[in-house]
Amino acid sequence: MSIPPGTAYMDGDFVPMAEAKISVLDWGFLHSDATYDVAHVWRGRFFRLDAHVDRFMASAARIHLLLPVDRAELIRILAECVVRSGHDDAYVEMILTRGVSPTFSRDPRDAVNRLICFAIPFGWILRPEDRDKGLSVAISEIQRIPPESVDPRVKNYHWLDFVMGLYDAYGRGAGSVILQDASGSLTEGPGFNVFAVKTGTIATPDHGVLEGITRRSAIEIAADLGIPVEKRALPVEEARTADEVFATSTAGGIMPITRIDGVSVGKGKTGPITRRLIDAYWDRHSDPAWSVGVREILAP
Ligand SMILES: *Cc1c(COP(=O)(O)O)cnc(C)c1O
């Protein structure tokens, strides 16, 4: 089996990616009982690592998972995975699963929580060479799991709504999907948040979504550029008639959505506000306020 090259940390050891395996009895595998986070390294620098680690630790606490290492040790492990992987541009994931219960009991409190970290090559939802073309998405009738059931602010692997939505989208000739909520407002897509721009104002859903770090970056950059941002419900019809729509994710940054259900958004290409945000987003990757060198972490 071929898998992306990289380095993982598991049960106290650093191992090649191909050797990073979990028990089939791990609750993370059996019940999607886990939380995770994904940070990235660009040209040897972690981007907003503190924000990712904060979110990961908050997610773990919210679902009664205990991190077996402290914050400083976690950061050191992540940096070590990157250095050992040899990747300058990396996708860096940290996972905390409920783990295995030694007696296979039904009580989650018996399970021994397990931390897994890994660094593999940076991955794109939309590759830079396809950026002008943008993403073509379908808006599925499938509803996002409601926040009353699974808190979407805890980054999680409850993805069957997204995966079924993707099949729905592929069947309709689109490349990805956005799910709606019970009231017909947009929520998010498989691993990305959504924004719509109308007459110079940006809007993004404020409810029922993961509070993405790239979402936060887009909002802060917009504020710095003097572009107003509203966090509120985003009705499906509003997105269809927007001037620009874009997605945000650690896996690719800020990405134009140029088609919704086969119809062009605005002029059908990357809009001017999306363009300004993309440029500023990548510029900030060398800004010490937003990034830290991987080797600085290991040898301060
Ligand atoms: C990870 C993720 C996002 C994007 O968050 P970033 O921190 O920007 O990568 C959005 N929605 C869901 C469901 C996600 O899992």
py3Dmol code that shows the C-alpha trace and the ligand (Angstrom):
import py3Dmol

protein = """\
ATOM      1  CA  MET A   1       0.000   0.000   0.000  1.00  0.00           C
ATOM      2  CA  SER A   2       1.356   3.389  -0.960  1.00  0.00           C
ATOM      3  CA  ILE A   3       0.872   6.271   1.468  1.00  0.00           C
ATOM      4  CA  PRO A   4       2.215   9.832   1.598  1.00  0.00           C
ATOM      5  CA  PRO A   5       5.780  10.033   2.960  1.00  0.00           C
ATOM      6  CA  GLY A   6       6.186  11.505   6.394  1.00  0.00           C
ATOM      7  CA  THR A   7       6.804  10.993  10.076  1.00  0.00           C
ATOM      8  CA  ALA A   8       4.331  10.129  12.823  1.00  0.00           C
ATOM      9  CA  TYR A   9       4.483  10.219  16.602  1.00  0.00           C
ATOM     10  CA  MET A  10       2.618   7.408  18.377  1.00  0.00           C
ATOM     11  CA  ASP A  11       2.832   5.965  21.860  1.00  0.00           C
ATOM     12  CA  GLY A  12       6.028   7.866  22.593  1.00  0.00           C
ATOM     13  CA  ASP A  13       7.938   7.020  19.402  1.00  0.00           C
ATOM     14  CA  PHE A  14       8.612   8.719  16.081  1.00  0.00           C
ATOM     15  CA  VAL A  15       7.979   6.283  13.217  1.00  0.00           C
ATOM     16  CA  PRO A  16       7.757   6.421   9.413  1.00  0.00           C
ATOM     17  CA  MET A  17       4.195   7.113   8.234  1.00  0.00           C
ATOM     18  CA  ALA A  18       3.794   3.542   6.947  1.00  0.00           C
ATOM     19  CA  GLU A  19       4.308   2.207  10.477  1.00  0.00           C
ATOM     20  CA  ALA A  20       1.780   4.495  12.192  1.00  0.00           C
ATOM     21  CA  LYS A  21      -1.096   2.109  12.924  1.00  0.00           C
ATOM     22  CA  ILE A  22      -3.814   1.958  15.559  1.00  0.00           C
ATOM     23  CA  SER A  23      -5.730  -0.942  17.064  1.00  0.00           C
ATOM     24  CA  VAL A  24      -9.111  -1.686  15.499  1.00  0.00           C
ATOM     25  CA  LEU A  25     -10.417  -1.605  19.078  1.00  0.00           C
ATOM     26  CA  ASP A  26      -9.585   2.105  19.441  1.00  0.00           C
ATOM     27  CA  TRP A  27     -12.818   4.057  20.052  1.00  0.00           C
ATOM     28  CA  GLY A  28     -11.513   6.653  17.609  1.00  0.00           C
ATOM     29  CA  PHE A  29     -11.824   4.068  14.854  1.00  0.00           C
ATOM     30  CA  LEU A  30     -14.928   2.256  16.116  1.00  0.00           C
ATOM     31  CA  HIS A  31     -17.032   5.297  17.045  1.00  0.00           C
ATOM     32  CA  SER A  32     -15.341   8.369  15.505  1.00  0.00           C
ATOM     33  CA  ASP A  33     -14.627   9.165  19.152  1.00  0.00           C
ATOM     34  CA  ALA A  34     -11.752  11.577  18.758  1.00  0.00           C
ATOM     35  CA  THR A  35     -10.825  15.153  18.107  1.00  0.00           C
ATOM     36  CA  TYR A  36      -8.078  16.457  15.890  1.00  0.00           C
ATOM     37  CA  ASP A  37      -6.539  19.546  14.405  1.00  0.00           C
ATOM     38  CA  VAL A  38      -4.534  20.313  11.298  1.00  0.00           C
ATOM     39  CA  ALA A  39      -1.865  22.991  11.149  1.00  0.00           C
ATOM     40  CA  HIS A  40       0.498  23.620   8.275  1.00  0.00           C
ATOM     41  CA  VAL A  41       4.092  24.483   7.649  1.00  0.00           C
ATOM     42  CA  TRP A  42       4.969  26.697   4.723  1.00  0.00           C
ATOM     43  CA  ARG A  43       8.608  27.218   3.710  1.00  0.00           C
ATOM     44  CA  GLY A  44       9.781  25.885   7.052  1.00  0.00           C
ATOM     45  CA  ARG A  45       7.429  27.962   9.202  1.00  0.00           C
ATOM     46  CA  PHE A  46       4.324  26.897  11.134  1.00  0.00           C
ATOM     47  CA  PHE A  47       1.376  29.188  10.391  1.00  0.00           C
ATOM     48  CA  ARG A  48      -0.675  30.267  13.461  1.00  0.00           C
ATOM     49  CA  LEU A  49       0.380  27.178  15.380  1.00  0.00           C
ATOM     50  CA  ASP A  50      -0.732  28.646  18.727  1.00  0.00           C
ATOM     51  CA  ALA A  51      -4.283  29.062  17.443  1.00  0.00           C
ATOM     52  CA  HIS A  52      -4.401  25.433  16.282  1.00  0.00           C
ATOM     53  CA  VAL A  53      -3.005  24.122  19.563  1.00  0.00           C
ATOM     54  CA  ASP A  54      -5.461  26.283  21.555  1.00  0.00           C
ATOM     55  CA  ARG A  55      -8.381  24.918  19.533  1.00  0.00           C
ATOM     56  CA  PHE A  56      -7.140  21.333  19.849  1.00  0.00           C
ATOM     57  CA  MET A  57      -6.785  21.588  23.627  1.00  0.00           C
ATOM     58  CA  ALA A  58     -10.213  23.249  23.976  1.00  0.00           C
ATOM     59  CA  SER A  59     -11.794  20.533  21.788  1.00  0.00           C
ATOM     60  CA  ALA A  60     -10.226  17.771  23.881  1.00  0.00           C
ATOM     61  CA  ALA A  61     -11.456  19.331  27.127  1.00  0.00           C
ATOM     62  CA  ARG A  62     -14.996  19.722  25.776  1.00  0.00           C
ATOM     63  CA  ILE A  63     -15.358  16.016  24.995  1.00  0.00           C
ATOM     64  CA  HIS A  64     -13.660  14.659  28.134  1.00  0.00           C
ATOM     65  CA  LEU A  65     -10.373  13.661  26.523  1.00  0.00           C
ATOM     66  CA  LEU A  66      -7.142  14.027  28.461  1.00  0.00           C
ATOM     67  CA  LEU A  67      -4.014  15.031  26.567  1.00  0.00           C
ATOM     68  CA  PRO A  68      -1.126  12.846  27.812  1.00  0.00           C
ATOM     69  CA  VAL A  69       1.443  15.638  27.276  1.00  0.00           C
ATOM     70  CA  ASP A  70       1.508  19.326  28.151  1.00  0.00           C
ATOM     71  CA  ARG A  71       1.229  22.137  25.632  1.00  0.00           C
ATOM     72  CA  ALA A  72       4.982  22.763  25.266  1.00  0.00           C
ATOM     73  CA  GLU A  73       5.639  19.047  24.765  1.00  0.00           C
ATOM     74  CA  LEU A  74       2.871  18.809  22.134  1.00  0.00           C
ATOM     75  CA  ILE A  75       4.410  21.698  20.183  1.00  0.00           C
ATOM     76  CA  ARG A  76       7.852  20.078  20.400  1.00  0.00           C
ATOM     77  CA  ILE A  77       6.429  16.754  19.112  1.00  0.00           C
ATOM     78  CA  LEU A  78       4.769  18.489  16.157  1.00  0.00           C
ATOM     79  CA  ALA A  79       7.995  20.288  15.238  1.00  0.00           C
ATOM     80  CA  GLU A  80       9.972  17.067  15.582  1.00  0.00           C
ATOM     81  CA  CYS A  81       7.572  15.272  13.200  1.00  0.00           C
ATOM     82  CA  VAL A  82       8.114  18.021  10.623  1.00  0.00           C
ATOM     83  CA  VAL A  83      11.906  18.055  10.923  1.00  0.00           C
ATOM     84  CA  ARG A  84      12.114  14.256  10.744  1.00  0.00           C
ATOM     85  CA  SER A  85       9.767  14.190   7.721  1.00  0.00           C
ATOM     86  CA  GLY A  86      12.094  16.526   5.824  1.00  0.00           C
ATOM     87  CA  HIS A  87       9.142  18.489   4.405  1.00  0.00           C
ATOM     88  CA  ASP A  88       9.425  22.295   4.057  1.00  0.00           C
ATOM     89  CA  ASP A  89       5.719  22.518   3.186  1.00  0.00           C
ATOM     90  CA  ALA A  90       3.774  20.164   5.409  1.00  0.00           C
ATOM     91  CA  TYR A  91       0.312  19.157   6.519  1.00  0.00           C
ATOM     92  CA  VAL A  92       0.617  18.576  10.258  1.00  0.00           C
ATOM     93  CA  GLU A  93      -2.115  16.725  12.075  1.00  0.00           C
ATOM     94  CA  MET A  94      -2.626  16.069  15.788  1.00  0.00           C
ATOM     95  CA  ILE A  95      -5.229  13.516  16.864  1.00  0.00           C
ATOM     96  CA  LEU A  96      -6.475  12.549  20.300  1.00  0.00           C
ATOM     97  CA  THR A  97      -8.627   9.405  20.322  1.00  0.00           C
ATOM     98  CA  ARG A  98     -10.608   7.895  23.196  1.00  0.00           C
ATOM     99  CA  GLY A  99      -8.255   4.935  22.827  1.00  0.00           C
ATOM    100  CA  VAL A 100      -8.710   1.287  23.777  1.00  0.00           C
ATOM    101  CA  SER A 101     -10.444   0.037  26.892  1.00  0.00           C
ATOM    102  CA  PRO A 102      -8.267  -2.794  28.288  1.00  0.00           C
ATOM    103  CA  THR A 103     -11.388  -4.876  29.078  1.00  0.00           C
ATOM    104  CA  PHE A 104     -13.376  -3.792  25.987  1.00  0.00           C
ATOM    105  CA  SER A 105     -15.933  -2.335  28.409  1.00  0.00           C
ATOM    106  CA  ARG A 106     -18.720  -0.050  27.145  1.00  0.00           C
ATOM    107  CA  ASP A 107     -17.637   2.736  29.497  1.00  0.00           C
ATOM    108  CA  PRO A 108     -15.630   5.448  27.683  1.00  0.00           C
ATOM    109  CA  ARG A 109     -13.987   6.383  30.987  1.00  0.00           C
ATOM    110  CA  ASP A 110     -12.100   3.075  30.927  1.00  0.00           C
ATOM    111  CA  ALA A 111     -10.356   3.839  27.646  1.00  0.00           C
ATOM    112  CA  VAL A 112      -6.779   5.092  27.625  1.00  0.00           C
ATOM    113  CA  ASN A 113      -6.660   8.259  25.485  1.00  0.00           C
ATOM    114  CA  ARG A 114      -4.101   8.156  22.690  1.00  0.00           C
ATOM    115  CA  LEU A 115      -2.200  11.033  21.057  1.00  0.00           C
ATOM    116  CA  ILE A 116      -1.054  10.670  17.467  1.00  0.00           C
ATOM    117  CA  CYS A 117       0.752  13.383  15.482  1.00  0.00           C
ATOM    118  CA  PHE A 118       2.086  13.337  11.960  1.00  0.00           C
ATOM    119  CA  ALA A 119       3.616  15.450   9.188  1.00  0.00           C
ATOM    120  CA  ILE A 120       3.055  14.626   5.508  1.00  0.00           C
ATOM    121  CA  PRO A 121       3.408  16.796   2.354  1.00  0.00           C
ATOM    122  CA  PHE A 122       1.173  19.882   2.240  1.00  0.00           C
ATOM    123  CA  GLY A 123      -2.184  19.081   0.604  1.00  0.00           C
ATOM    124  CA  TRP A 124      -4.483  21.387  -1.368  1.00  0.00           C
ATOM    125  CA  ILE A 125      -8.291  21.328  -1.654  1.00  0.00           C
ATOM    126  CA  LEU A 126      -7.699  23.588  -4.685  1.00  0.00           C
ATOM    127  CA  ARG A 127      -4.216  23.580  -6.199  1.00  0.00           C
ATOM    128  CA  PRO A 128      -2.666  27.003  -6.952  1.00  0.00           C
ATOM    129  CA  GLU A 129      -2.626  26.287 -10.719  1.00  0.00           C
ATOM    130  CA  ASP A 130      -6.408  25.777 -10.571  1.00  0.00           C
ATOM    131  CA  ARG A 131      -6.996  28.892  -8.480  1.00  0.00           C
ATOM    132  CA  ASP A 132      -8.237  31.070 -11.348  1.00  0.00           C
ATOM    133  CA  LYS A 133     -10.713  28.406 -12.351  1.00  0.00           C
ATOM    134  CA  GLY A 134     -11.875  28.137  -8.746  1.00  0.00           C
ATOM    135  CA  LEU A 135     -13.958  25.478  -7.053  1.00  0.00           C
ATOM    136  CA  SER A 136     -17.207  24.210  -8.491  1.00  0.00           C
ATOM    137  CA  VAL A 137     -19.555  23.196  -5.664  1.00  0.00           C
ATOM    138  CA  ALA A 138     -23.035  21.807  -5.258  1.00  0.00           C
ATOM    139  CA  ILE A 139     -25.316  22.839  -2.422  1.00  0.00           C
ATOM    140  CA  SER A 140     -26.673  19.553  -1.136  1.00  0.00           C
ATOM    141  CA  GLU A 141     -30.091  18.874   0.333  1.00  0.00           C
ATOM    142  CA  ILE A 142     -28.254  16.821   2.939  1.00  0.00           C
ATOM    143  CA  GLN A 143     -28.284  18.680   6.236  1.00  0.00           C
ATOM    144  CA  ARG A 144     -25.176  19.266   8.264  1.00  0.00           C
ATOM    145  CA  ILE A 145     -25.320  17.342  11.571  1.00  0.00           C
ATOM    146  CA  PRO A 146     -27.024  19.895  13.847  1.00  0.00           C
ATOM    147  CA  PRO A 147     -24.853  21.601  16.475  1.00  0.00           C
ATOM    148  CA  GLU A 148     -27.279  20.385  19.146  1.00  0.00           C
ATOM    149  CA  SER A 149     -26.172  16.811  18.304  1.00  0.00           C
ATOM    150  CA  VAL A 150     -22.442  17.134  17.696  1.00  0.00           C
ATOM    151  CA  ASP A 151     -20.741  20.440  18.539  1.00  0.00           C
ATOM    152  CA  PRO A 152     -19.099  21.476  15.247  1.00  0.00           C
ATOM    153  CA  ARG A 153     -16.659  23.729  17.131  1.00  0.00           C
ATOM    154  CA  VAL A 154     -14.958  20.548  18.289  1.00  0.00           C
ATOM    155  CA  LYS A 155     -13.061  19.457  15.176  1.00  0.00           C
ATOM    156  CA  ASN A 156     -14.327  15.941  14.599  1.00  0.00           C
ATOM    157  CA  TYR A 157     -14.526  12.945  12.262  1.00  0.00           C
ATOM    158  CA  HIS A 158     -18.325  12.748  12.012  1.00  0.00           C
ATOM    159  CA  TRP A 159     -18.090  13.066   8.246  1.00  0.00           C
ATOM    160  CA  LEU A 160     -20.855  10.893   6.802  1.00  0.00           C
ATOM    161  CA  ASP A 161     -22.966  13.985   6.110  1.00  0.00           C
ATOM    162  CA  PHE A 162     -20.041  15.486   4.157  1.00  0.00           C
ATOM    163  CA  VAL A 163     -19.114  12.246   2.390  1.00  0.00           C
ATOM    164  CA  MET A 164     -22.698  11.579   1.265  1.00  0.00           C
ATOM    165  CA  GLY A 165     -22.822  15.237   0.211  1.00  0.00           C
ATOM    166  CA  LEU A 166     -19.686  14.727  -1.888  1.00  0.00           C
ATOM    167  CA  TYR A 167     -21.292  11.780  -3.729  1.00  0.00           C
ATOM    168  CA  ASP A 168     -24.330  13.978  -4.279  1.00  0.00           C
ATOM    169  CA  ALA A 169     -22.060  16.716  -5.701  1.00  0.00           C
ATOM    170  CA  TYR A 170     -20.078  14.352  -7.955  1.00  0.00           C
ATOM    171  CA  GLY A 171     -23.372  12.998  -9.337  1.00  0.00           C
ATOM    172  CA  ARG A 172     -24.247  16.560 -10.331  1.00  0.00           C
ATOM    173  CA  GLY A 173     -20.867  17.278 -11.929  1.00  0.00           C
ATOM    174  CA  ALA A 174     -19.460  19.427  -9.097  1.00  0.00           C
ATOM    175  CA  GLY A 175     -16.110  18.963  -7.400  1.00  0.00           C
ATOM    176  CA  SER A 176     -17.151  19.618  -3.808  1.00  0.00           C
ATOM    177  CA  VAL A 177     -20.150  20.307  -1.624  1.00  0.00           C
ATOM    178  CA  ILE A 178     -21.590  22.759   0.892  1.00  0.00           C
ATOM    179  CA  LEU A 179     -24.226  21.520   3.340  1.00  0.00           C
ATOM    180  CA  GLN A 180     -27.143  23.542   4.622  1.00  0.00           C
ATOM    181  CA  ASP A 181     -28.880  23.616   7.986  1.00  0.00           C
ATOM    182  CA  ALA A 182     -32.581  23.015   8.777  1.00  0.00           C
ATOM    183  CA  SER A 183     -33.456  26.655   8.027  1.00  0.00           C
ATOM    184  CA  GLY A 184     -31.901  26.727   4.544  1.00  0.00           C
ATOM    185  CA  SER A 185     -28.740  28.591   5.482  1.00  0.00           C
ATOM    186  CA  LEU A 186     -25.284  27.518   4.427  1.00  0.00           C
ATOM    187  CA  THR A 187     -23.069  25.837   6.970  1.00  0.00           C
ATOM    188  CA  GLU A 188     -19.734  24.556   5.617  1.00  0.00           C
ATOM    189  CA  GLY A 189     -18.082  22.003   3.344  1.00  0.00           C
ATOM    190  CA  PRO A 190     -15.844  18.981   3.973  1.00  0.00           C
ATOM    191  CA  GLY A 191     -13.031  20.755   5.794  1.00  0.00           C
ATOM    192  CA  PHE A 192     -13.722  24.335   4.754  1.00  0.00           C
ATOM    193  CA  ASN A 193     -15.719  27.402   5.850  1.00  0.00           C
ATOM    194  CA  VAL A 194     -17.697  29.510   3.392  1.00  0.00           C
ATOM    195  CA  PHE A 195     -17.934  33.274   2.738  1.00  0.00           C
ATOM    196  CA  ALA A 196     -20.042  35.369   0.338  1.00  0.00           C
ATOM    197  CA  VAL A 197     -19.272  38.924  -0.843  1.00  0.00           C
ATOM    198  CA  LYS A 198     -22.010  41.346  -1.918  1.00  0.00           C
ATOM    199  CA  THR A 199     -21.382  45.016  -2.830  1.00  0.00           C
ATOM    200  CA  GLY A 200     -18.142  45.095  -0.893  1.00  0.00           C
ATOM    201  CA  THR A 201     -19.340  43.426   2.313  1.00  0.00           C
ATOM    202  CA  ILE A 202     -18.313  39.918   3.342  1.00  0.00           C
ATOM    203  CA  ALA A 203     -20.658  37.549   5.206  1.00  0.00           C
ATOM    204  CA  THR A 204     -19.946  34.164   6.788  1.00  0.00           C
ATOM    205  CA  PRO A 205     -22.092  31.798   8.876  1.00  0.00           C
ATOM    206  CA  ASP A 206     -21.738  32.308  12.628  1.00  0.00           C
ATOM    207  CA  HIS A 207     -23.566  29.158  13.792  1.00  0.00           C
ATOM    208  CA  GLY A 208     -23.314  25.424  13.237  1.00  0.00           C
ATOM    209  CA  VAL A 209     -19.779  25.518  11.848  1.00  0.00           C
ATOM    210  CA  LEU A 210     -16.228  24.886  12.941  1.00  0.00           C
ATOM    211  CA  GLU A 211     -14.554  28.178  13.770  1.00  0.00           C
ATOM    212  CA  GLY A 212     -11.758  27.697  11.247  1.00  0.00           C
ATOM    213  CA  ILE A 213      -8.361  29.252  11.837  1.00  0.00           C
ATOM    214  CA  THR A 214      -8.243  30.211   8.141  1.00  0.00           C
ATOM    215  CA  ARG A 215     -11.737  31.697   8.593  1.00  0.00           C
ATOM    216  CA  ARG A 216     -10.319  33.765  11.447  1.00  0.00           C
ATOM    217  CA  SER A 217      -7.345  34.774   9.279  1.00  0.00           C
ATOM    218  CA  ALA A 218      -9.656  35.897   6.451  1.00  0.00           C
ATOM    219  CA  ILE A 219     -11.771  37.922   8.906  1.00  0.00           C
ATOM    220  CA  GLU A 220      -8.713  39.599  10.491  1.00  0.00           C
ATOM    221  CA  ILE A 221      -7.116  40.348   7.115  1.00  0.00           C
ATOM    222  CA  ALA A 222     -10.399  41.827   5.842  1.00  0.00           C
ATOM    223  CA  ALA A 223     -10.538  44.060   8.934  1.00  0.00           C
ATOM    224  CA  ASP A 224      -6.969  45.228   8.281  1.00  0.00           C
ATOM    225  CA  LEU A 225      -7.905  46.008   4.664  1.00  0.00           C
ATOM    226  CA  GLY A 226     -11.001  47.932   5.803  1.00  0.00           C
ATOM    227  CA  ILE A 227     -13.449  45.444   4.267  1.00  0.00           C
ATOM    228  CA  PRO A 228     -16.562  44.936   6.442  1.00  0.00           C
ATOM    229  CA  VAL A 229     -17.328  41.369   7.606  1.00  0.00           C
ATOM    230  CA  GLU A 230     -20.654  40.186   9.011  1.00  0.00           C
ATOM    231  CA  LYS A 231     -20.900  36.958  11.010  1.00  0.00           C
ATOM    232  CA  ARG A 232     -24.523  35.853  10.627  1.00  0.00           C
ATOM    233  CA  ALA A 233     -26.821  33.352   8.933  1.00  0.00           C
ATOM    234  CA  LEU A 234     -26.055  33.072   5.209  1.00  0.00           C
ATOM    235  CA  PRO A 235     -29.168  31.984   3.272  1.00  0.00           C
ATOM    236  CA  VAL A 236     -28.527  29.716   0.290  1.00  0.00           C
ATOM    237  CA  GLU A 237     -30.159  32.221  -2.103  1.00  0.00           C
ATOM    238  CA  GLU A 238     -27.831  34.978  -0.942  1.00  0.00           C
ATOM    239  CA  ALA A 239     -24.795  32.869  -1.840  1.00  0.00           C
ATOM    240  CA  ARG A 240     -26.202  32.095  -5.285  1.00  0.00           C
ATOM    241  CA  THR A 241     -26.556  35.804  -6.103  1.00  0.00           C
ATOM    242  CA  ALA A 242     -23.338  36.974  -4.431  1.00  0.00           C
ATOM    243  CA  ASP A 243     -20.618  38.845  -6.331  1.00  0.00           C
ATOM    244  CA  GLU A 244     -17.949  36.498  -4.967  1.00  0.00           C
ATOM    245  CA  VAL A 245     -17.936  33.337  -2.874  1.00  0.00           C
ATOM    246  CA  PHE A 246     -14.886  31.754  -1.338  1.00  0.00           C
ATOM    247  CA  ALA A 247     -13.876  28.906   0.962  1.00  0.00           C
ATOM    248  CA  THR A 248     -11.221  28.839   3.689  1.00  0.00           C
ATOM    249  CA  SER A 249      -9.197  25.875   4.961  1.00  0.00           C
ATOM    250  CA  THR A 250      -5.765  25.081   6.280  1.00  0.00           C
ATOM    251  CA  ALA A 251      -5.573  22.724   3.271  1.00  0.00           C
ATOM    252  CA  GLY A 252      -5.190  25.409   0.629  1.00  0.00           C
ATOM    253  CA  GLY A 253      -5.930  28.721   2.348  1.00  0.00           C
ATOM    254  CA  ILE A 254      -8.473  31.054   0.761  1.00  0.00           C
ATOM    255  CA  MET A 255     -10.067  29.523  -2.350  1.00  0.00           C
ATOM    256  CA  PRO A 256     -12.512  31.073  -4.822  1.00  0.00           C
ATOM    257  CA  ILE A 257     -15.793  29.239  -5.419  1.00  0.00           C
ATOM    258  CA  THR A 258     -16.699  30.165  -8.989  1.00  0.00           C
ATOM    259  CA  ARG A 259     -19.645  27.848  -9.676  1.00  0.00           C
ATOM    260  CA  ILE A 260     -22.598  26.837  -7.509  1.00  0.00           C
ATOM    261  CA  ASP A 261     -24.853  24.075  -8.867  1.00  0.00           C
ATOM    262  CA  GLY A 262     -23.483  24.641 -12.366  1.00  0.00           C
ATOM    263  CA  VAL A 263     -24.149  28.404 -12.384  1.00  0.00           C
ATOM    264  CA  SER A 264     -21.327  30.979 -12.373  1.00  0.00           C
ATOM    265  CA  VAL A 265     -20.870  33.062  -9.240  1.00  0.00           C
ATOM    266  CA  GLY A 266     -20.485  36.727 -10.242  1.00  0.00           C
ATOM    267  CA  LYS A 267     -18.201  36.800 -13.283  1.00  0.00           C
ATOM    268  CA  GLY A 268     -17.291  33.129 -12.829  1.00  0.00           C
ATOM    269  CA  LYS A 269     -13.677  33.852 -11.890  1.00  0.00           C
ATOM    270  CA  THR A 270     -11.694  34.923  -8.833  1.00  0.00           C
ATOM    271  CA  GLY A 271     -13.206  38.220  -7.661  1.00  0.00           C
ATOM    272  CA  PRO A 272     -11.190  41.302  -6.586  1.00  0.00           C
ATOM    273  CA  ILE A 273     -11.850  40.971  -2.848  1.00  0.00           C
ATOM    274  CA  THR A 274     -11.037  37.248  -2.840  1.00  0.00           C
ATOM    275  CA  ARG A 275      -7.839  38.045  -4.744  1.00  0.00           C
ATOM    276  CA  ARG A 276      -6.739  40.671  -2.186  1.00  0.00           C
ATOM    277  CA  LEU A 277      -7.410  38.271   0.700  1.00  0.00           C
ATOM    278  CA  ILE A 278      -5.475  35.430  -0.982  1.00  0.00           C
ATOM    279  CA  ASP A 279      -2.440  37.671  -1.578  1.00  0.00           C
ATOM    280  CA  ALA A 280      -2.432  39.013   1.988  1.00  0.00           C
ATOM    281  CA  TYR A 281      -2.958  35.521   3.407  1.00  0.00           C
ATOM    282  CA  TRP A 282       0.164  34.128   1.725  1.00  0.00           C
ATOM    283  CA  ASP A 283       2.180  37.280   2.544  1.00  0.00           C
ATOM    284  CA  ARG A 284       1.500  36.710   6.254  1.00  0.00           C
ATOM    285  CA  HIS A 285       3.209  33.322   6.132  1.00  0.00           C
ATOM    286  CA  SER A 286       6.582  35.022   6.682  1.00  0.00           C
ATOM    287  CA  ASP A 287       5.253  37.470   9.302  1.00  0.00           C
ATOM    288  CA  PRO A 288       6.682  36.536  12.755  1.00  0.00           C
ATOM    289  CA  ALA A 289       3.388  37.636  14.365  1.00  0.00           C
ATOM    290  CA  TRP A 290       1.594  34.841  12.473  1.00  0.00           C
ATOM    291  CA  SER A 291       4.283  32.215  11.997  1.00  0.00           C
ATOM    292  CA  VAL A 292       7.218  30.532  13.696  1.00  0.00           C
ATOM    293  CA  GLY A 293      10.193  28.667  12.247  1.00  0.00           C
ATOM    294  CA  VAL A 294      10.028  24.920  12.881  1.00  0.00           C
ATOM    295  CA  ARG A 295      13.668  24.816  13.945  1.00  0.00           C
ATOM    296  CA  GLU A 296      13.234  27.801  16.283  1.00  0.00           C
ATOM    297  CA  ILE A 297      10.851  25.616  18.299  1.00  0.00           C
ATOM    298  CA  LEU A 298      13.415  22.849  18.753  1.00  0.00           C
ATOM    299  CA  ALA A 299      16.455  25.063  19.293  1.00  0.00           C
ATOM    300  CA  PRO A 300      15.184  28.363  20.714  1.00  0.00           C
TER     301      PRO A 300
END
"""
ligand_1 = """\
15
LIG
C -10.933 21.874 9.593
C -12.298 22.288 9.150
C -12.561 23.568 8.619
C -11.465 24.575 8.322
O -10.759 24.969 9.468
P -9.286 25.549 9.354
O -8.866 25.733 10.773
O -9.376 26.826 8.604
O -8.480 24.537 8.623
C -13.877 23.899 8.362
N -14.872 23.029 8.555
C -14.660 21.782 9.036
C -15.808 20.866 9.232
C -13.363 21.364 9.334
O -13.143 20.126 9.797
"""
view = py3Dmol.view(width=600, height=400)
view.addModel(protein, "pdb")
view.setStyle({"model": 0}, {"cartoon": {"style": "trace"}})
view.addModel(ligand_1, "xyz")
view.setStyle({"model": 1}, {"stick": {}})
view.zoomTo()
view.show()
